[in-house]
Amino acid sequence: MDSLTQALLGATVQGALLGRWQGRKALLYGAMLGTLPDLDVVIRYTDAVASMTYHRGFSHSIFALSALAALLTGLVRRWRPHPGYSTRWLFLSLWLVLVTHPLLDCFTGYGTQFLWPLESRPIAWSSIFIIDPLYTLPLLVAVLGGLLFGLRDRPPRLAIIALALSSLYLASSLGGKFMAEHRVAEVLDRQGIHPQALFSTPTPFNTLLWRVVVLDGEDYHEALVSWFDREPPQLERIPRGTELARRLRDSPQHMRLAWFTHGILRYDQIGQALVVTDLRLGITGFHPFRFVLAERRDGRWHLLRETRRWPTERGDLAHLKALWQRVWHQEQMVPLASWAGQLQY
């Protein structure tokens, strides 16, 4: 999730657990700890693919964060002891502030290496967009309330209510994901399509309209599904360019990218560049993670030792307006194939 939401979540958790003793300082400490795992962005990796796939790695590991919580607990108990709470309560509080950060990230589509250093694929439940105001709003209200009215010697009712509301919203997003995938699966069964993979994700800033990607051999299908649809979803077939993937058989960056994204990739030749797109993130035609993995010179493809990001445009207000109207009106035309064609430029 975005850094503001993570800071508010950390502040709310620490305010709920330690606010009666630490007062408003609990909000500051919690916000700082809540954003700490994302400081791995300052690390300079070897190339663009490494920067993407090693982010949310060790700094988002439950094992590393548990060790950090134990270390911080020991330091605080030694240098700033407080008779109001025990060592066990302090450890639990700091552990929850730290671990709720990667847990929330697991609900996004990016991918979180929650079990690092174990060799497991990144967890990406992809039930909430990276920025969702309805999730963030209760946390913001709780933090503002704590700053205005104080926390010391008060029961943390507002913080608890905010955490309950945001958690219920997060749980409801899983229901939306199930709904979207179930409706698309019914269409696939009727059309006799046996997908290699299926990925669903909410469209920007909401959990009402869902984008579903279905890998099917040389192509992929995309569909939009809303809670308010009365008719089956329409699948749009889009070329995936898989023949270009054969040029990347010896590319360690491609292997890493395919592992990180579960293979939800598209391949394009743009000029003399072979561009690989992560189809999971962004919206159709406006995907933020695109990488140049090879270049064509002298009639041959040459793998790049250091990959780079391919520049991409973001969707504008007209695209967001079309998606918002599609939430309520299934007849609203959203030209997914046309938008996807914009990846070529």
N, C-alpha and C positions, 0 to 999 in steps of 0.2 A: 504494500500500500504506500501511498504518498507519505512524505516525512511528517507533515502536519498531523495526519491521523495517527501515525505511530507515536508521536510525542504526546498527543492527547490521550491515547490509550494507556501509555506508561504512567502519565500523570494521574489518570483516574484510578488505575489499579493501586498505585502507591498511596494516593489520597484515601482510598477506601480502607487500606490495611494499616497504614501508619499515620494517617492525617491527624488523629486525635492526640498524638504525642508530638509529631513534627510540625503540625500546623501547616501554613501555606508553603513552607519549605518542601513539604512532601510532594507538592505539585511540580516544583522545580526539579527536585532530584529524580522524580519519576519520568518527567519529560526528557531529561538528559539520558537516563538509562534506556528509555524506550526507543531512542533513536541511535543508540550506540552501535547496534549490529550493522547499520548501514554505513558506518565509517570505512568499511572495506572499499568503498568507491575511490578512496584516495590512493589505493595501491595501483601502481603502473604495471600492467601486464604486457605480455609480449606483442599482442595484436588485438584486433577488434573482437574476434571470436573468443579469445581467452578472457577479455574484459567482460563479455556477456556471461559466459558459462561458468566462470569462477566467482562471479558476484553471487551473493547469497550462498556462499560455501561454508568455510570454517566459522565465519562470524555469525552464521545462522544455525549452527549445530547445537542440538539440545545438550550434547556432551560438553562442548566447549563453554556454553553459557551456564551450565550447571556448575562447572569448575569455577567460572568467574564469579557466580553468585556466592559460592563457598568462600572464595578469597575475599570478596568485598565484605562478607559477613564477619570474617575474622578480623579484618582491618577496622571495621566500624566498632565492633565490640571491644577492641583493644584501645582505640584512640578516642572514640565518642560513645562510651557505654551509656545506656539509658535503663533505669529500673522499671520502666513501664512495660517493656516487652522483652521476651526471652530471645535467646540466640536462635532457637528453632523458628519462632515467629518472624524474626528478622530475615532469616535465610529464605523462608517460604515467600515472604513479601518480595524480596529482591529477585528471587528465582522467577516468580510469576511476572514481574515487570519485564524481565529480560526475555522469557520464553514466549510470552504472548505475542511478541514482535514476529518471530518466524512462523508461529502458528497462524497468525493472520495472513502472512505472506503466502502460506500454503493454499489459502483460498483464492489466490489470484492465478492468472494463467502463466506467469513468468516461469515459475519453477523454483523450489527452495530445497537445498540439500540439507534437510533437517536432520538426517542421520549421519552426516559426515563425521568420521572418515570411512564409514562403511560404504562398500561399493553398491549403492542403490541409486536408481534413477531419481532425479529431482521430483519432489512432490508438487503437483500443480492441480489442485482440485477445480480451479477455474470456475468458481461460482460467484465471484464478485469482481467488478472492474477495479482497476488500480486506484481510481478516485470515485468514491460514491458518497455524495453528501448525506444521504439518509443514514448511512452507518456512522458518519463522523458527527452529525448534529447532536445526538444525546451526549457524547463525550465532551463536545465543546461547551454545552450548557452546564455540565457537571463541573468542568474546570473553571468556567467563569463564575459559577455560584460559589465555588470554594475560595476563589480570589476575593470576591466581594464580601462574603459573609464569614469567611474563616472556617477552619477545620478543627482547631484545637478544642478538646473536651466536648466534641459534638459527635453524635452517631452519624456514620457516613451514609445517610439514607439516599441523598442525591446521587452520589457516586455509584451506589449499588443499583439504583434504578437505571442509571445510564448504562452500566455494564449489562444489565439484564435486557434492556431494550436493544442495544447494539448486537448482543448475542442472539436474541430472537430473530432479528433481521438477517443476521448471517445464516442462521438455520433455515430461514425461509428461502434464502438464495439456493440452497441445495434442492429444495422442492421445485424451484423454477428450472434448475438444470435437469432434473429428472423428467419434468414435463416436456421440455424441448427435445431431449434425446428420445423419449418414448414416442412422441409424435413423428419424428423423422424416421425412427426405426420401423414404424408401421408402414410408411411410404416405401422404404427400402424393401421391405418384405413383399409388398404388392408388386413392385417393379422387378423383383428377382435380383436385386443388387446385394452382393455379399462384400461389405466394405473391409478394406485392410485395416482401417482405423477410423474412429469417430471422435471428434473433439467439439465441445460446445463451450461457449463463453458469452457472458452478457455484453450487450452493446454499451457504449460509453454512458456512465453516470446513472445507470439504473439496473434493475433486475427484472424488468417487465418484458423486454425484448431480447431474444437470444439469437446468436449467430452460431450455426452448426456447420462444421466442415467434415466432409466424408471423403476419405481417400479411396479411390477406385481405379487401380491400375495406372494407366497413363494420364488419367484425369483426376479431378476432384470435384465434388458437388458442394455447393453452398446453399443454405436455406436460412431464412429468418422466421422465427417462431415467437409469437406473442401469447401471453396469458389470455388475451381476448379474442384470439382467432377462432373462427367457427368452421373453417374449411381446412383440409389437410395442407401442410406446407408444400410450397413449390421448390423443387430442386433445380438449381442451375448448374450445368456442367461447364467446367472451365479446364483448359489444358494445364497440366502440371509441369511439363517439360522434363519428364523423368529420363529421357534419352541423354540429356546433358549430364545427369548424375554419374553416368559411366566414366566421364572424363575426370571424376573426382575420387576414383577408387583408391588412389594412393595418397589422398589428402588427409593428414591427421586432423586438420581443422574441421573437415567435413564429417569425419567420424565423431568428433567431439560434439559438433552441432547437432547431428542426427540423434546422438544419445541424449543430449540435453532437451531436445524438443520432441522426443518420441517419434521422430521422423515426419512431423507435420510440416513439410517443406515444399517449396516451389522453386523451379529452376528456370532462369531466363538468360538468353544471350542478348546483351545490350551493347551494341557496337562490337568492340573486341573484348568485352568483359563477360565473364560467367558469374551471374549474380544469384545467390541463394537467399530466399526469403523465408523467414519464420512466419507461417500463416496464422499462428495462434493469437498474436498480439496485435493491437490496433483494431482497425475496421477494414473491411474489404477494400483493397486498392490503396490503402494508406497504412502500411505496416512499417513500424519504426525500425525493426531489426532486419536489415538487408546487408549482405556481405559479398564482396568480390573475392572469390576463391581462386580464380584462374584467369589468365589473359591469353588471347590468341595472337601469336606472333609467328611470321614466316610460315603460315599455313598450319601451325600446330598449337595445341593448348599447352600452356605452361602453368603449373601450379605455383601459387604465391607462397613464399615462406612466411611473409607477414601479411595477413589479410587486412582489409580495410572496410569501413562502413560505406555503403552506397547511399548518397543523399536521397532523401525521400520527403515528400510533402505531407502535411497533415490535412485531414479533412477540414473543410471550412464550415461556417454556420449553415450553409445550404444543405450540406450532407447531414449535419446533426438534425436539422429541421425535418428532412425527409425520414430519418430514422424515428424521430419522435412521433411524427404523424403515422408511421407504420405501426407503432405500438397500439394505436386505437383503431386503425382502419386497415384491414387485411388487403383491401383492394388498392391501397396506396402502393404505387409501383416504385420499387427501389432497384435500379438496374445493377445488380451485383456483378454480372459478367462485364458490363461496361466499366464499372468502377475498378474491377480487377485488372482490366486492360490497361489502366493507368500505371500499373507496375512497370510497363515497358519503358516509361519515359523518365 
